Amino acid sequence: MQEDFSDRRKAPRVSIGIRFKYKLVDSAPENTKAMLSGVTKNISRLGMLFENPAQIPINTELKISLQLPGVPAKDIDLRGKV
């Protein structure tokens, strides 16, 4: 059974599929890291959920770049942690 954490979140989530690009942040040189892509399942001002075919370890930092619908075409660059 899957637990529903939605009522414990500090910010409401919106179910929306937004394409984005991301890189894993670690000690490897920046030019050796591949740019990956994904699609959000939901997003809020404090976080987002997306599915990934490979497991990303907890506490891994990500550099994320996305464009929000309805916002002029400008990438928003973010940092996040799994």
C-alpha positions in Angstrom: 0.0 0.0 0.0 1.3 3.4 -1.0 1.3 6.1 1.7 -0.2 9.5 0.8 2.1 12.3 2.0 0.2 15.1 0.3 -1.4 16.3 3.5 2.0 16.7 5.2 3.6 19.0 2.6 4.4 22.6 3.4 3.4 23.8 -0.1 0.6 22.6 -2.3 1.6 20.5 -5.3 0.2 21.0 -8.8 0.0 17.9 -11.1 1.6 19.0 -14.3 4.1 17.5 -16.8 6.9 19.9 -17.5 9.9 18.9 -19.5 13.2 19.8 -17.8 16.9 19.0 -18.0 19.2 18.1 -15.1 22.7 17.1 -14.1 23.9 15.2 -11.1 26.2 17.3 -8.9 29.2 15.4 -7.4 32.9 15.6 -7.3 33.4 14.6 -11.0 34.6 17.4 -13.4 31.6 19.5 -14.7 32.4 18.6 -18.4 32.2 14.9 -17.7 28.6 14.9 -16.5 25.8 14.1 -18.9 22.8 16.4 -19.2 19.7 14.2 -18.6 16.0 15.0 -19.2 12.8 14.3 -17.5 9.1 15.3 -17.1 7.6 16.4 -13.8 4.6 14.6 -12.3 3.9 17.4 -9.9 5.6 20.6 -8.7 5.3 23.2 -5.9 7.4 26.2 -4.8 9.4 23.8 -2.5 9.9 20.8 -4.7 8.9 18.5 -7.6 8.3 14.9 -8.3 9.6 13.1 -11.4 10.1 9.5 -12.5 13.6 8.4 -13.5 14.5 5.1 -15.1 17.7 4.9 -12.9 17.7 5.2 -9.2 19.3 8.4 -7.9 20.8 8.0 -4.4 19.2 10.0 -1.6 21.0 13.3 -0.9 22.3 13.6 -4.4 22.3 17.2 -5.6 20.9 18.1 -9.0 21.2 21.2 -11.2 17.8 21.6 -12.9 16.8 23.8 -15.8 13.1 24.2 -16.8 10.6 26.6 -18.4 7.2 27.2 -16.7 4.1 27.3 -18.9 2.8 30.8 -19.4 6.1 32.4 -18.5 8.1 34.1 -21.2 10.7 31.7 -22.8 13.5 31.9 -20.2 15.1 28.9 -18.5 14.8 28.8 -14.7 17.9 27.3 -13.2 17.5 25.6 -9.9 19.4 23.3 -7.5 17.8 20.5 -5.7 18.4 17.5 -3.6 16.9 14.0 -3.8 
